[in-house]
Amino acid sequence: MLALKQEQLFDEIDILPIDLKTKIVDKILASITPLNSEIDKLWIKEANKRKQEIESKSITLVDGDEVFKKISQRLNS
């Protein structure tokens, strides 16, 4: 019985417009991991710091593929 209700729910979700689907996802994520404004402020501060570092070229960016290649090499040696 529960499996049937789940399938009905999934079928209903499939036909929803994308903006409503994203609201549902946000609501579900918020229920799983409640917002913490202090942590959010710290992440925003860190993101802005990194953005400034990139724009000022004070750091050297490394291509993601190269990072994963090095990680793979380390794990396989």
Secondary structure, DSSP 4 states (H G I P E B T S, - for coil): -HHHHHHHHHHHHHTS-HHHHHHHHHHHHHHHS---HHHHHHHHHHHHHHHHHHHTT-S----HHHHHHHHHHHHH-
